[in-house]
Amino acid sequence: MTAAGPEEPLDELIASLTVDVPDHPEPGVLFRDLTPVFADGPAFRRMVDGLAAPAASDPRAAAVAEGTGPDFDVVVGVEARGFLLAAAVALDAGVGVVPVRKAGKLPRERIAADYSLEYGTATLELHADSIRPGARVLVVDDVLATGGTLGAAIALVERLGGIVAAVSVVVELAALGGRQRLAPHAVHALWTT
């Protein structure tokens, strides 16, 4: 709370700053542009705090948590806006950040997963040595739509022996059913639309 009164709920704040861009990246797709949220310092701070919160409340993460600090050892960010979010969450938590990249972007030995998204297919890659077996991983991205992108990222983490402590996104497009496709993984969305 501030001296002026209670803070605006986080979902309402994100919604108020997000710009809807019709027909991007192709006709029929409504793109949720979160860059105005990133550009607003106080809103970005609240968004980063919110993205880090679910790992602490997920009972599966608590079951593997050791000692004090965050209930995750590393944050995985999905290209490209997920990089911004994951880096901020990791820095704030004092843990490392690992990028999940589009095909052909990583220079060393990597593993790959193909996936479908609402407007096509793609491949994600992860360096083969980036997640140590047993590491507790918070997977972060900007939007959960069909679940294809995040499902591929989760599959890559688990192939390397990582334990997905939680999945955290800024926006969930509920009508596209991504949450159901990621089950049984805990999904936390700051704004569901």
Phi, psi and omega in degrees: 000147177249173179298333181280350181134190183293148177293148174297137177306142186302318180298321179292322178297312179299314180300321183290334182264340182288140178251125176277129180241104180291150173060037176227129009274359175209166183305137178093349180261130175261111182272130177264105182273110181268000184302328175295331176290318178299324185283344181265106186310305180297323178292318178298318178301312180295322179295315179298315177300317180294323180293327181282338188296323189294330181298325180289335183260354180279120182300330178292323178291319180297327181294332180255358182293142178235136174066213182249176181097193182292157178271032175212151182262336184206152176248129176257127178247136182265134181305137359248319182295333176299334177299314181300314182291313182297320180297317180294317179296314181297315179300315180296324182275347181077030178237174180278167178232139181235128178273137167259121189248161171291158184306138175085003184263339183266136188274343185248185180306135186215164172246157186226154174220130175271151180205164176253147174230177189297345181225031177152202177230160181199177179229137173247151179226156180218136176303137185295342181249016188275339180236122178278145179305134180088353179295138176273124190241130169261118179264126186235136172210172182279315187228137169255114179250262181279344182093357181297310182296309181292325176299318178294319178298316178299315180301319179296314179302314183290328176298330178272002178092008177286154177253117180283107181287324179188161173242130184229129181229159176282310185236133172247125175268087192302324184297341182271355170074019182298321181303316181295324180289338180269353180303142012267012182292139178289129179242130178240123178243135179284331179216122177251129182228000000 
